[in-house]
Amino acid sequence: MELNQKLQILGGAAKFDVSCASSGSTRRPGGKGSIGSAFSAGICHTWSADGRCVSLLKVLLSNDCVYDCAYCPNRRSSDAPRASFEPRELATLAVEFYRRNYIEGLFLSSGVIGTPDRTMELFISTLEILRGELKFCGYVHVKLIPGASQALIEKVGLLADRLSVNIELPSRASLRLLAPQKAPEGILSPMEHVKLLQRQNGAERERFRSAPRFAPAGQTTQMIVGATPDTDLAILKLSEGLYKRYSMRRVYFSAFVPVAAHPALPAVRAPLLREHRLYQADWLMRFYSFSPDELLSEDAPGLDQELDPKCAWALRHPEFFPVDVNTADYNALLRVPGVGVMSARRIVAARRSKRLELPDLKKLGAVMKRARFFVTAKGAFSAPYEPSNPLLRGVLAESGQMEQLSMFAEAPPALPGAGFLLESSTHAAPLPAAQRMLPASGGDLLI
């Protein structure tokens, strides 16, 4: 098979994995003849933190997998065309793409080729050629294979900038139904080992600054949303556990796309709006000190489709508002819709020199379209509705943004290539019979 054919097959097969973004690491050229570099603000597959559009070669080493996970387009029983790169072939391709300014880094994943250890050995061979012989110092993100040995994980972590292993599904019951060949322990064990190796590496580098760095950009993971009846509350509790237990840099959510028919899977795509709300809630947990139990409850385990999670929380807690911007502490300011981390810091800094008025908040970065309903300044309140007024929900609702527009007059069929043209919908499709026995409460979470 020609190289272009392999690239077309294996590049297309990798597009469903979303667990990569800004690099989070710095790697400078290592000496004469080396090429490439990675910067913590920079490498990603769409846009960097500073607004630049950059590119990442996102590819599988092979899509010939021994597993038969129901949701995966590369599963063993799929009739998809198969291809595999040789380690030198892929390493050379990445460097040639870099020299032509096509890419700035590499995201490397694979189906399980024979055994997890065999797949990891091929990863290591590829990276040793890339880092050693070809002297590539750019960003590299490697997807770990569940079940691989700890020695191989350690070896690949010294060659890559970021590691990740997909948790795939939120609960043990869902994993047993859709990916029976995968065990939760096989997924969680690499996460635990990466965390321990990072701590050991940090202690070693404190003593010896020349010690090699182990996965300096940390680890991430991804879970599929909408393939199983797991609730938003269960998903967010699992995410919280991953951040606390495994020092996860980021948990990514991927709205389910039906790439092939399977009796245990829904026949329709999961709403992109649900994925979007989960990202918003995840952001509140990571940077705003919210907990899953504050955002949702067992009685209402799904995120509001019309309101962003912060506005929804604020409307449920009118007793917390209005907040006086001249006296409230930083954490209280973070609870105000329309006030972000940067604007809260600016407010705290600015009020040291003057008493703020409501017009000052916009200059400090607050989004007054929302914030004006929840703040006062010098006793002044300028909004037409107080936080307790039931009419406020209609004002804050994002009804005009409920659907993501398609490029086509009619929705395209559910094909593997249609993943970025999904239309969001608030209508839940009937669950397959195989899923109706699964718990939806999240009591069977992976951790």
Backbone hydrogen bonds in HBPLUS format (Angstrom, degrees):
<---DONOR---> <-ACCEPTOR-->    atom                        ^
c    i                          cat <-CA-CA->   ^        H-A-AA   ^      H-
h    n   atom  resd res      DA  || num        DHA   H-A  angle D-A-AA Bond
n    s   type  num  typ     dist DA aas  dist angle  dist       angle   num
A0006-LYS N   A0002-GLU O   3.10 MM   4  6.47 159.5  2.14 152.8 158.6     1
A0007-LEU N   A0003-LEU O   2.92 MM   4  6.16 162.8  1.95 154.2 158.9     2
A0008-GLN N   A0004-ASN O   2.98 MM   4  6.15 154.7  2.05 144.0 150.6     3
A0009-ILE N   A0005-GLN O   3.03 MM   4  6.26 162.3  2.06 151.6 155.7     4
A0010-LEU N   A0006-LYS O   2.82 MM   4  5.92 175.4  1.83 161.7 163.1     5
A0011-GLY N   A0007-LEU O   2.81 MM   4  5.42 147.4  1.91 135.3 144.4     6
A0012-GLY N   A0008-GLN O   3.21 MM   4  5.98 154.5  2.28 128.5 135.7     7
A0013-ALA N   A0009-ILE O   3.02 MM   4  6.17 144.7  2.15 137.7 147.8     8
A0060-LEU N   A0010-LEU O   3.32 MM  50  5.13 147.7  2.44 111.3 120.4     9
A0014-ALA N   A0011-GLY O   3.29 MM   3  5.35 144.3  2.43  97.6 107.3    10
A0015-LYS N   A0012-GLY O   3.42 MM   3  5.60 162.2  2.45 105.2 110.2    11
A0017-ASP N   A0014-ALA O   3.23 MM   3  5.92 167.1  2.25 120.9 124.7    12
A0020-CYS N   A0018-VAL O   2.77 MM   2  5.69 141.2  1.91 101.5  93.3    13
A0023-SER N   A0043-ILE O   2.89 MM  20  5.04 109.9  2.39 128.5 147.1    14
A0027-ARG N   A0038-ALA O   2.87 MM  11  4.88 153.4  1.94 129.2 134.2    15
A0038-ALA N   A0027-ARG O   2.95 MM  11  4.88 155.9  2.01 133.4 141.2    16
A0034-SER N   A0031-GLY O   3.11 MM   3  5.71 166.3  2.12 137.1 138.4    17
A0035-ILE N   A0135-LYS O   2.86 MM 100  6.15 157.9  1.91 148.4 154.2    18
A0137-CYS N   A0035-ILE O   2.72 MM 102  5.94 162.8  1.75 163.6 168.8    19
A0042-GLY N   A0039-PHE O   2.91 MM   3  5.25 164.4  1.94 118.6 123.6    20
A0054-VAL N   A0046-THR O   3.19 MM   8  5.95 134.9  2.40 130.8 143.2    21
A0048-SER N   A0052-ARG O   2.70 MM   4  5.26 161.0  1.74 155.7 162.0    22
A0051-GLY N   A0048-SER O   3.02 MM   3  5.29 159.8  2.06 114.7 116.6    23
A0104-GLU N   A0055-SER O   2.96 MM  49  5.84 147.4  2.07 140.3 142.5    24
A0057-LEU N   A0105-GLY O   3.00 MM  48  6.24 161.5  2.03 149.9 144.2    25
A0107-PHE N   A0057-LEU O   2.74 MM  50  5.93 171.9  1.74 154.7 153.4    26
A0059-VAL N   A0107-PHE O   3.11 MM  48  6.41 165.0  2.14 174.3 170.2    27
A0109-SER N   A0059-VAL O   3.21 MM  50  6.46 160.8  2.25 151.3 155.0    28
A0061-LEU N   A0109-SER O   2.70 MM  48  6.21 147.1  1.81 151.8 159.3    29
A0085-PHE N   A0061-LEU O   2.79 MM  24  5.37 166.8  1.81 165.0 167.9    30
A0111-GLY N   A0062-SER O   2.73 MM  49  5.66 164.3  1.75 157.7 162.0    31
A0063-ASN N   A0083-ALA O   3.31 MM  20  6.22 158.2  2.36 169.1 173.7    32
A0066-VAL N   A0112-VAL O   3.11 MM  46  5.79 140.7  2.27 139.8 149.7    33
A0076-ARG N   A0067-TYR O   2.85 MM   9  5.77 156.2  1.91 142.8 150.6    34
A0072-CYS N   A0069-CYS O   3.20 MM   3  5.61 159.6  2.24 115.0 121.1    35
A0070-ALA N   A0178-LEU O   2.80 MM 108  5.13 159.6  1.84 158.4 160.9    36
A0075-ARG N   A0072-CYS O   3.35 MM   3  5.41 162.1  2.38 111.6 110.9    37
A0078-SER N   A0075-ARG O   3.03 MM   3  5.46 159.6  2.07 115.1 121.7    38
A0089-GLU N   A0086-GLU O   2.98 MM   3  5.05 115.4  2.41 101.5 118.3    39
A0090-LEU N   A0086-GLU O   3.01 MM   4  6.31 160.0  2.05 166.2 171.0    40
A0091-ALA N   A0087-PRO O   3.00 MM   4  6.17 167.6  2.02 153.9 157.8    41
A0092-THR N   A0088-ARG O   2.95 MM   4  5.94 165.0  1.97 146.5 150.9    42
A0093-LEU N   A0089-GLU O   3.04 MM   4  6.15 154.5  2.10 140.3 147.9    43
A0094-ALA N   A0090-LEU O   2.95 MM   4  6.19 160.1  1.99 153.8 157.8    44
A0095-VAL N   A0091-ALA O   3.16 MM   4  6.42 162.0  2.19 149.5 153.7    45
A0096-GLU N   A0092-THR O   2.91 MM   4  6.10 162.2  1.95 153.0 158.3    46
A0097-PHE N   A0093-LEU O   2.93 MM   4  6.10 155.1  1.99 149.0 155.8    47
A0098-TYR N   A0094-ALA O   2.94 MM   4  6.17 149.1  2.04 141.4 150.4    48
A0099-ARG N   A0095-VAL O   2.89 MM   4  6.17 162.3  1.92 153.8 157.8    49
A0100-ARG N   A0096-GLU O   3.15 MM   4  6.31 138.5  2.33 137.7 147.9    50
A0102-TYR N   A0097-PHE O   2.86 MM   5  5.15 156.9  1.92 164.4 158.2    51
A0101-ASN N   A0098-TYR O   2.87 MM   3  4.96 158.2  1.92 109.9 115.2    52
A0106-LEU N   A0139-TYR O   2.91 MM  33  6.34 154.2  1.98 149.3 156.8    53
A0141-HIS N   A0106-LEU O   2.83 MM  35  6.26 161.5  1.87 160.2 166.6    54
A0108-LEU N   A0141-HIS O   2.79 MM  33  6.15 167.2  1.80 171.1 173.1    55
A0143-LYS N   A0108-LEU O   2.88 MM  35  6.20 159.6  1.92 168.1 167.9    56
A0115-THR N   A0113-ILE O   2.87 MM   2  5.69 127.3  2.15 112.4  96.3    57
A0119-THR N   A0115-THR O   3.12 MM   4  6.40 158.2  2.17 153.7 159.2    58
A0120-MET N   A0116-PRO O   2.98 MM   4  6.27 160.2  2.02 151.9 157.3    59
A0121-GLU N   A0117-ASP O   2.90 MM   4  6.12 153.0  1.98 149.3 156.6    60
A0122-LEU N   A0118-ARG O   3.18 MM   4  6.46 147.9  2.29 141.9 149.5    61
A0123-PHE N   A0119-THR O   3.04 MM   4  6.41 149.1  2.13 145.5 154.5    62
A0124-ILE N   A0120-MET O   2.94 MM   4  6.23 162.4  1.97 153.2 156.9    63
A0125-SER N   A0121-GLU O   2.96 MM   4  6.20 158.0  2.01 144.8 150.8    64
A0126-THR N   A0122-LEU O   3.02 MM   4  6.20 157.8  2.07 145.5 151.1    65
A0127-LEU N   A0123-PHE O   2.93 MM   4  6.26 161.8  1.97 155.5 160.3    66
A0128-GLU N   A0124-ILE O   2.83 MM   4  5.95 154.6  1.89 153.0 160.0    67
A0129-ILE N   A0125-SER O   3.17 MM   4  6.34 154.6  2.24 143.0 148.8    68
A0130-LEU N   A0126-THR O   2.97 MM   4  6.18 158.6  2.01 144.3 151.2    69
A0131-ARG N   A0127-LEU O   2.73 MM   4  5.76 172.9  1.73 153.6 155.5    70
A0132-GLY N   A0128-GLU O   2.80 MM   4  5.27 145.6  1.91 128.7 140.2    71
A0134-LEU N   A0129-ILE O   2.91 MM   5  6.17 164.5  1.93 170.9 176.1    72
A0136-PHE N   A0130-LEU O   2.88 MM   6  5.62 169.8  1.89 151.1 151.6    73
A0161-ASP N   A0140-VAL O   2.82 MM  21  5.37 156.3  1.88 146.2 154.4    74
A0162-ARG N   A0140-VAL O   3.24 MM  22  6.66 157.2  2.30 148.1 151.2    75
A0142-VAL N   A0162-ARG O   2.97 MM  20  6.42 160.0  2.02 160.7 160.5    76
A0164-SER N   A0142-VAL O   3.14 MM  22  6.55 135.5  2.34 154.7 157.2    77
A0144-LEU N   A0164-SER O   2.63 MM  20  5.77 149.1  1.72 158.0 167.9    78
A0148-ALA N   A0145-ILE O   3.13 MM   3  5.83 150.3  2.22 148.4 147.7    79
A0153-ILE N   A0149-SER O   3.17 MM   4  6.50 152.9  2.25 146.5 154.4    80
A0154-GLU N   A0150-GLN O   2.96 MM   4  6.20 159.5  2.00 151.4 156.2    81
A0155-LYS N   A0151-ALA O   3.10 MM   4  6.30 152.9  2.18 139.6 146.9    82
A0156-VAL N   A0152-LEU O   2.97 MM   4  6.17 164.0  2.00 151.8 155.1    83
A0157-GLY N   A0153-ILE O   2.97 MM   4  6.05 148.6  2.07 144.5 153.4    84
A0158-LEU N   A0155-LYS O   3.34 MM   3  5.50 142.3  2.49  98.5 108.0    85
A0159-LEU N   A0156-VAL O   3.06 MM   3  5.21 150.7  2.15 102.7 111.9    86
A0160-ALA N   A0156-VAL O   3.02 MM   4  6.20 137.2  2.21 149.9 161.8    87
A0215-ALA N   A0157-GLY O   2.87 MM  58  5.03 159.9  1.91 147.4 140.5    88
A0217-ALA N   A0161-ASP O   2.77 MM  56  5.41 158.5  1.81 153.3 154.1    89
A0163-LEU N   A0218-GLY O   3.13 MM  55  6.50 160.9  2.16 152.9 158.4    90
A0220-THR N   A0163-LEU O   3.10 MM  57  6.71 139.4  2.28 140.7 152.6    91
A0167-ILE N   A0222-GLN O   3.16 MM  55  5.92 122.8  2.50 135.6 151.1    92
A0169-LEU N   A0167-ILE O   2.75 MM   2  5.91 131.2  1.98 116.6 101.3    93
A0168-GLU N   A0222-GLN O   3.04 MM  54  6.09 144.2  2.17 161.3 153.0    94
A0224-ILE N   A0168-GLU O   2.64 MM  56  5.58 169.1  1.65 157.3 154.0    95
A0446-LEU N   A0170-PRO O   3.25 MM 276  6.27 146.1  2.37 147.8 143.5    96
A0175-LEU N   A0171-SER O   3.06 MM   4  6.33 154.0  2.13 145.1 152.5    97
A0172-ARG N   A0444-ASP O   2.90 MM 272  5.89 162.5  1.93 175.5 170.2    98
A0176-ARG N   A0172-ARG O   2.87 MM   4  6.12 156.4  1.93 150.9 157.1    99
A0177-LEU N   A0173-ALA O   3.07 MM   4  6.28 147.3  2.18 141.9 150.4   100
A0178-LEU N   A0174-SER O   2.97 MM   4  6.11 169.7  1.99 154.7 156.6   101
A0179-ALA N   A0175-LEU O   2.78 MM   4  5.07 148.7  1.88 135.1 143.5   102
A0182-LYS N   A0179-ALA O   3.01 MM   3  5.69 163.8  2.04 123.5 128.7   103
A0186-GLY N   A0183-ALA O   2.96 MM   3  5.24 126.4  2.25 105.4 119.4   104
A0187-ILE N   A0184-PRO O   3.07 MM   3  5.22 135.0  2.28  99.3 111.6   105
A0188-LEU N   A0184-PRO O   2.90 MM   4  6.16 164.4  1.93 158.1 162.5   106
A0189-SER N   A0185-GLU O   2.88 MM   4  5.63 154.9  1.94 142.7 148.7   107
A0192-GLU N   A0188-LEU O   3.03 MM   4  6.35 160.1  2.07 157.5 162.6   108
A0193-HIS N   A0189-SER O   2.97 MM   4  6.19 160.4  2.01 153.0 158.7   109
A0194-VAL N   A0190-PRO O   2.88 MM   4  6.03 158.1  1.93 149.6 154.9   110
A0195-LYS N   A0191-MET O   3.08 MM   4  6.32 159.0  2.12 147.0 152.4   111
A0196-LEU N   A0192-GLU O   3.04 MM   4  6.34 159.0  2.09 149.9 155.1   112
A0197-LEU N   A0193-HIS O   2.92 MM   4  6.11 161.2  1.95 151.4 156.7   113
A0198-GLN N   A0194-VAL O   2.94 MM   4  6.10 149.7  2.03 147.0 155.0   114
A0199-ARG N   A0195-LYS O   3.13 MM   4  6.43 154.7  2.20 145.0 151.1   115
A0200-GLN N   A0196-LEU O   2.98 MM   4  6.26 163.0  2.00 151.4 156.1   116
A0201-ASN N   A0197-LEU O   2.85 MM   4  5.94 155.8  1.91 143.4 150.6   117
A0202-GLY N   A0198-GLN O   2.85 MM   4  6.04 151.7  1.93 144.2 152.0   118
A0203-ALA N   A0199-ARG O   3.03 MM   4  6.32 159.2  2.08 150.6 155.1   119
A0204-GLU N   A0200-GLN O   2.93 MM   4  6.14 154.2  2.00 145.8 153.5   120
A0205-ARG N   A0201-ASN O   2.87 MM   4  6.07 153.3  1.94 147.9 154.6   121
A0206-GLU N   A0202-GLY O   3.13 MM   4  6.35 133.6  2.36 137.6 149.1   122
A0207-ARG N   A0204-GLU O   3.16 MM   3  5.33 131.8  2.40  97.6 109.8   123
A0208-PHE N   A0204-GLU O   2.80 MM   4  6.02 158.4  1.85 150.7 158.2   124
A0211-ALA N   A0208-PHE O   3.04 MM   3  5.59 168.5  2.05 120.0 123.0   125
A0218-GLY N   A0215-ALA O   2.91 MM   3  5.44 162.6  1.94 125.9 127.7   126
A0249-ARG N   A0219-GLN O   2.84 MM  30  5.76 168.5  1.85 174.5 177.2   127
A0221-THR N   A0250-ARG O   3.17 MM  29  6.69 145.1  2.30 155.4 164.7   128
A0252-TYR N   A0221-THR O   2.84 MM  31  6.09 166.7  1.86 143.9 148.6   129
A0223-MET N   A0252-TYR O   2.95 MM  29  6.44 149.9  2.04 153.9 160.4   130
A0254-SER N   A0223-MET O   3.02 MM  31  6.24 151.1  2.11 157.5 159.2   131
A0225-VAL N   A0254-SER O   2.87 MM  29  5.74 165.8  1.89 138.8 140.7   132
A0256-PHE N   A0225-VAL O   2.81 MM  31  5.60 157.2  1.87 166.6 159.0   133
A0235-ILE N   A0231-THR O   3.03 MM   4  6.34 157.7  2.08 147.7 153.9   134
A0236-LEU N   A0232-ASP O   2.90 MM   4  6.10 161.5  1.93 152.9 157.3   135
A0233-LEU N   A0301-PRO O   3.00 MM  68  5.03 138.5  2.18 148.8 153.1   136
A0237-LYS N   A0233-LEU O   2.95 MM   4  6.12 154.2  2.02 147.9 155.1   137
A0238-LEU N   A0234-ALA O   3.01 MM   4  6.19 154.3  2.07 144.8 151.7   138
A0239-SER N   A0235-ILE O   2.94 MM   4  6.22 154.5  2.01 144.5 152.0   139
A0240-GLU N   A0236-LEU O   2.90 MM   4  6.12 160.6  1.94 147.9 152.6   140
A0241-GLY N   A0237-LYS O   3.01 MM   4  6.23 155.9  2.06 143.7 150.1   141
A0242-LEU N   A0238-LEU O   2.94 MM   4  6.24 150.1  2.03 148.4 156.6   142
A0243-TYR N   A0239-SER O   3.00 MM   4  6.31 158.6  2.04 155.1 160.0   143
A0244-LYS N   A0240-GLU O   3.06 MM   4  6.27 163.3  2.09 150.8 155.2   144
A0245-ARG N   A0241-GLY O   2.83 MM   4  5.74 165.2  1.85 149.6 154.8   145
A0246-TYR N   A0242-LEU O   3.02 MM   4  5.43 154.4  2.09 132.2 140.1   146
A0270-ALA N   A0256-PHE O   2.96 MM  14  5.11 168.4  1.97 147.0 148.5   147
A0259-VAL N   A0257-VAL O   2.92 MM   2  5.81 111.8  2.39 118.1 101.3   148
A0265-LEU N   A0262-HIS O   3.08 MM   3  5.50 169.6  2.09 121.7 124.6   149
A0274-ARG N   A0271-PRO O   3.20 MM   3  5.49 132.7  2.44 101.1 111.7   150
A0276-HIS N   A0272-LEU O   2.91 MM   4  6.22 157.4  1.97 151.5 158.2   151
A0277-ARG N   A0273-LEU O   2.92 MM   4  6.20 158.5  1.96 150.6 155.3   152
A0278-LEU N   A0274-ARG O   3.00 MM   4  6.24 156.9  2.05 151.2 157.5   153
A0279-TYR N   A0275-GLU O   3.04 MM   4  6.36 153.1  2.12 148.5 155.4   154
A0280-GLN N   A0276-HIS O   3.02 MM   4  6.36 154.7  2.09 147.3 154.4   155
A0281-ALA N   A0277-ARG O   2.89 MM   4  6.18 162.1  1.92 153.1 157.5   156
A0282-ASP N   A0278-LEU O   2.81 MM   4  5.95 156.2  1.87 147.2 154.5   157
A0283-TRP N   A0279-TYR O   2.92 MM   4  6.11 151.0  2.00 145.0 152.3   158
A0284-LEU N   A0280-GLN O   3.09 MM   4  6.43 151.4  2.17 144.5 151.9   159
A0285-MET N   A0281-ALA O   3.02 MM   4  6.36 148.6  2.13 147.0 155.5   160
A0286-ARG N   A0282-ASP O   2.98 MM   4  6.23 152.8  2.05 147.9 155.2   161
A0287-PHE N   A0283-TRP O   2.97 MM   4  5.99 164.0  2.00 156.4 159.3   162
A0288-TYR N   A0284-LEU O   2.97 MM   4  4.73 140.8  2.13 121.3 129.5   163
A0290-PHE N   A0284-LEU O   3.31 MM   6  5.66 172.6  2.31 132.4 130.6   164
A0294-GLU N   A0291-SER O   3.04 MM   3  5.34 144.6  2.16 107.5 117.9   165
A0295-LEU N   A0291-SER O   3.30 MM   4  6.67 150.0  2.40 150.1 158.2   166
A0296-LEU N   A0292-PRO O   2.90 MM   4  6.00 153.2  1.98 155.5 162.7   167
A0297-SER N   A0300-ALA O   3.28 MM   3  5.04 175.3  2.28 116.8 118.0   168
A0300-ALA N   A0297-SER O   3.14 MM   3  5.04 127.0  2.43  93.1 106.9   169
A0398-GLU N   A0306-GLU O   2.72 MM  92  5.28 174.5  1.72 156.9 158.1   170
A0311-CYS N   A0308-ASP O   3.09 MM   3  5.56 117.4  2.49 114.0 127.8   171
A0312-ALA N   A0308-ASP O   3.02 MM   4  6.24 163.3  2.04 158.8 164.2   172
A0313-TRP N   A0309-PRO O   2.99 MM   4  6.13 154.0  2.06 141.0 147.1   173
A0314-ALA N   A0310-LYS O   2.99 MM   4  6.22 159.0  2.03 145.8 151.8   174
A0315-LEU N   A0311-CYS O   2.97 MM   4  6.22 156.9  2.02 153.9 158.7   175
A0316-ARG N   A0312-ALA O   3.24 MM   4  6.44 138.7  2.42 137.2 147.7   176
A0316-ARG N   A0313-TRP O   3.10 MM   3  5.16 127.9  2.39  96.3 110.3   177
A0317-HIS N   A0314-ALA O   3.15 MM   3  5.12 146.7  2.26  97.3 107.2   178
A0320-PHE N   A0317-HIS O   3.13 MM   3  5.81 162.9  2.16 118.4 123.2   179
A0321-PHE N   A0318-PRO O   3.10 MM   3  5.45 155.7  2.17 110.6 117.8   180
A0323-VAL N   A0374-PHE O   2.84 MM  51  6.21 163.7  1.87 142.3 141.0   181
A0376-THR N   A0323-VAL O   2.89 MM  53  6.00 149.2  1.98 140.2 139.6   182
A0327-THR N   A0324-ASP O   3.20 MM   3  5.65 156.6  2.26 112.4 118.9   183
A0328-ALA N   A0324-ASP O   2.91 MM   4  5.69 159.1  1.96 168.0 171.6   184
A0325-VAL N   A0376-THR O   3.07 MM  51  6.36 160.9  2.11 178.1 172.5   185
A0333-LEU N   A0329-ASP O   3.09 MM   4  6.41 154.0  2.16 152.6 160.3   186
A0334-LEU N   A0330-TYR O   3.08 MM   4  6.40 146.7  2.20 146.2 155.2   187
A0335-ARG N   A0332-ALA O   3.12 MM   3  5.34 146.7  2.23 102.4 112.1   188
A0336-VAL N   A0333-LEU O   3.07 MM   3  5.46 163.1  2.09 113.4 118.8   189
A0339-VAL N   A0336-VAL O   3.08 MM   3  5.58 157.5  2.13 139.8 139.7   190
A0367-VAL N   A0338-GLY O   2.79 MM  29  4.51 170.6  1.80 137.7 140.0   191
A0344-ALA N   A0340-GLY O   2.89 MM   4  5.93 153.6  1.96 147.2 154.6   192
A0345-ARG N   A0341-VAL O   3.08 MM   4  6.31 155.9  2.14 144.6 151.0   193
A0346-ARG N   A0342-MET O   2.95 MM   4  6.21 156.1  2.00 149.2 156.2   194
A0347-ILE N   A0343-SER O   2.91 MM   4  6.08 152.2  1.98 144.7 151.9   195
A0348-VAL N   A0344-ALA O   3.05 MM   4  6.29 165.9  2.07 150.3 153.3   196
A0349-ALA N   A0345-ARG O   3.00 MM   4  6.21 156.1  2.06 146.7 153.4   197
A0350-ALA N   A0346-ARG O   2.78 MM   4  5.87 160.7  1.82 150.1 155.8   198
A0351-ARG N   A0347-ILE O   3.09 MM   4  6.14 157.8  2.14 152.3 156.1   199
A0352-ARG N   A0349-ALA O   3.32 MM   3  5.72 160.4  2.36 107.8 113.4   200
A0353-SER N   A0350-ALA O   3.20 MM   3  5.95 158.3  2.25 118.4 123.1   201
A0360-ASP N   A0357-GLU O   2.92 MM   3  5.43 140.0  2.09 113.7 125.4   202
A0361-LEU N   A0358-LEU O   3.11 MM   3  5.57 145.1  2.24 112.8 121.4   203
A0364-LEU N   A0360-ASP O   3.16 MM   4  6.47 133.5  2.38 142.0 155.0   204
A0364-LEU N   A0361-LEU O   3.03 MM   3  5.01 130.5  2.28  94.7 108.6   205
A0366-ALA N   A0361-LEU O   3.08 MM   5  5.50 157.5  2.13 150.6 144.2   206
A0365-GLY N   A0362-LYS O   3.13 MM   3  5.22 162.6  2.16 105.1 109.6   207
A0370-ARG N   A0367-VAL O   3.17 MM   3  6.07 152.9  2.25 123.0 127.2   208
A0371-ALA N   A0367-VAL O   2.97 MM   4  5.98 175.5  1.97 152.0 150.5   209
A0372-ARG N   A0368-MET O   3.21 MM   4  5.14 163.1  2.24 121.0 124.5   210
A0373-PHE N   A0370-ARG O   3.33 MM   3  6.17 159.7  2.37 121.9 126.1   211
A0374-PHE N   A0371-ALA O   2.90 MM   3  5.45 164.4  1.93 122.9 128.2   212
A0377-ALA N   A0380-ALA O   3.16 MM   3  5.24 148.3  2.27 133.4 142.3   213
A0380-ALA N   A0377-ALA O   2.95 MM   3  5.24 165.0  1.97 113.8 117.2   214
A0389-ASN N   A0386-GLU O   2.98 MM   3  5.46 164.3  2.01 120.8 126.0   215
A0392-LEU N   A0389-ASN O   3.08 MM   3  5.73 163.9  2.11 120.6 125.4   216
A0395-VAL N   A0392-LEU O   3.06 MM   3  5.10 125.0  2.38  96.9 111.4   217
A0396-LEU N   A0392-LEU O   3.03 MM   4  6.33 156.0  2.09 156.7 162.5   218
A0397-ALA N   A0393-ARG O   2.88 MM   4  5.88 134.7  2.09 150.0 161.8   219
A0401-GLN N   A0398-GLU O   2.97 MM   3  5.40 160.6  2.00 113.9 120.3   220
A0415-LEU N   A0413-PRO O   2.88 MM   2  5.78 120.3  2.24 114.9  98.2   221
A0418-ALA N   A0415-LEU O   3.00 MM   3  5.39 167.0  2.01 119.7 123.7   222
A0421-LEU N   A0418-ALA O   3.10 MM   3  5.46 169.5  2.11 121.1 122.6   223
A0435-GLN N   A0432-PRO O   2.91 MM   3  5.45 148.5  2.01 114.7 124.0   224
A0436-ARG N   A0433-ALA O   3.30 MM   3  5.39 147.6  2.41 101.3 110.0   225
A0438-LEU N   A0435-GLN O   2.94 MM   3  5.32 162.7  1.97 115.2 121.0   226
